[in-house]
Amino acid sequence: MRRDVFQAIADPTRREIIHLLADRSLSLNMVAEHFDVSRPAISKHVKILTECGLVIIRQQGRERHCQADLRQLKEVSEWVEHYRKFWNHKLDALEAFLTEDGKKKKKRSK
């Protein structure tokens, strides 16, 4: 099953794994050492991150090394940007309304 990036970042453990791997490649064991959950649980999280394209696994000898591929986060960034523009527009309109309303109240009180 192909998962999407939004499913991957919905979980705080997976977000922390992405954060750990953003700057460096780590073995699966090294990733697991950063968490208070079992190694199999971390393996499942890494599998989900791999399925959505946020983590690449490379076999190096007997160890599997994980590396972040953050290009998939562009989809999230674009989605957030759309709503940032929407809310900025709405908040700017509210500010204009409140400013105009305040001016009207000042005129009436004089």
Salt bridges, closest charged atoms under 4 A:
ASP11 OD1 - HIS45 ND1 3.86
GLU51 OE1 - ARG3 NE 2.62
GLU51 OE2 - LYS47 NZ 3.91
GLU63 OE1 - HIS65 NE2 3.40
ASP69 OD2 - ARG71 NH2 2.72
GLU78 OE2 - LYS74 NZ 3.42
GLU81 OE2 - ARG84 NH2 2.49
ASP101 OD2 - LYS105 NZ 3.52
